[in-house]
Amino acid sequence: MSYQTIPAGTVPGDWRPGIAARVKGYISTLTRMAVSSNGTNIAGEMNLGSATGTGTVLPAAIDGGGTTISSGASAGGVRVASLGGNASVGTYVNNARTTAWAIYQRAKIATAVASGAEIAVMCCLQDGTNDNYLGQAAATSTTNWVFVINGAATDTTVAFDTNWNDLLLINDGTTVTAYVNWVAVGSGLATGIAAAAGWARSYCSNAAVNGTVNFHINRWAMFTADP
């Protein structure tokens, strides 16, 4: 794929340059923006997986526009959205373990996980084998943000809420660090990530429970050091 140059900020109201500058403050080698979305154009900015049960991904009339990812209310509901409007969503970073990358997402929980194996995979790098993410996982905590690398989940002890939150996941090629509102909440070795192509995705699952898990996105971007 062709990567985007990080925008210089000449377009009024463009959020991407400011976010890119903040992300590069943590890791300066990120020179490309692989893909981005303002959460309002699902067809052009997100690649949708097939729905399971009543899971949905729909435009949301929230704070100027966005997208809601929902498990749906029926048991076994799942819905997946990958960042990027083309079919080759697995090519945004060439080597998810050793290549520097960052995923940013501005998200707002609508209905949180409550029990069992319910999950909301929010700021996530999919490496073709496992999800590596900052989100919600009821099996680990029903109140706190959970940080997952290669399927191993850690309770960050930082409580989630239903406000807008800036979520960030950064891999510098050695360590993966998770941030909530620009404050580090957990880290782990990148050796747990597959040495394979990676991309950004999000999804909700109610894990066979009759209840909805959902959240909103209105900003989503992936940065990389790949040429």
C-alpha positions, -999 to +999 in steps of 0.1 A: +000+000+000+010+036-002+015+053+031+004+089+038+028+116+049+017+129+083-002+161+074+014+194+081-017+210+096-026+234+068-063+224+068-083+242+095-099+218+119-078+188+108-071+169+141-044+146+126-013+169+128-019+177+165-023+140+173+007+131+152+028+156+170+018+142+204+025+107+193+059+116+178+067+132+212+068+096+225+085+080+195+101+103+169+108+076+143+071+074+132+073+092+098+042+079+081+005+077+088-007+044+074-044+052+076-068+074+095-105+079+101-127+106+116-153+080+122-180+094+099-173+075+066-175+038+073-175+027+037-143+046+028-124+043+061-132+010+077-131-026+065-159-045+081-158-082+091-190-103+088-214-098+117-221-126+142-256-125+157-269-090+159-235-072+161-234-039+142-211-011+131-231+020+124-227+058+120-233+076+153-248+111+158-224+119+186-203+151+190-202+159+153-202+124+140-186+090+147-191+053+145-206+029+170-193-007+172-217-030+190-220-066+199-258-064+196-281-076+224-285-112+213-262-139+228-231-145+208-230-111+192-198-099+176-189-071+152-154-062+139-141-031+121-106-027+108-091+007+101-088+012+064-112+010+035-094-015+014-093-053+016-055-054+023-059-044+060-030-067+070-003-046+053-002-014+074+029-025+093+053-050+078+065-066+110+043-060+140+070-071+165+101-053+153+087-023+134+079+009+153+042+017+151+015+035+171-023+033+171-044+062+184-081+061+190-105+086+206-132+064+220-162+066+243-178+036+261-215+034+256-223+001+274-194-015+292-185-052+297-204-067+326-195-104+331-180-135+317-158-132+286-174-100+273-148-078+256-145-045+239-112-045+219-107-008+214-072+004+206-058-027+189-030-041+167-039-074+151-008-094+142-026-121+123-025-145+154-036-124+184-050-091+193-027-067+212-049-040+227-060-015+253-097-019+261-122-039+282-121-075+291-146-087+317-126-118+326-098-096+339-118-066+351-153-051+348-142-017+360-106-010+348-089-007+315-072-039+304-039-041+285-034-072+264-003-085+246-003-117+227-035-128+246-020-121+280-042-097+298-032-072+326-055-051+348-041-016+345-059-006+378-070+025+360-108+028+360-126+033+327-155+057+324-181+068+298-163+100+288-143+105+256-108+091+262-076+093+241-062+058+238-027+051+225-007+019+219+030+023+209+056-003+199+091+011+197+104-023+184+112-035+219+085-025+243+047-019+238+033+008+260-004+016+266-016+051+274-050+065+285-053+102+280-016+104+273-006+088+306+012+054+305-009+027+322+010-005+312+038-019+291+052-053+280+079-068+257+072-067+220+085-103+218+050-114+225+037-100+192+040-121+161+067-112+136+041-107+109+021-080+092-002-061+114-032-037+112-055-017+135-089-032+143-117-029+170-146-051+179-172-059+206-183-093+218-209-102+244-196-138+245-229-156+245-244-133+271-277-116+265-266-080+266-250-053+246-213-042+247-206-011+226-185+020+222-181+050+199-151+061+179-147+095+163-109+096+157-087+066+147-052+066+132-022+043+128+014+056+125+044+036+113+081+038+105+076+017+074+085+034+041 
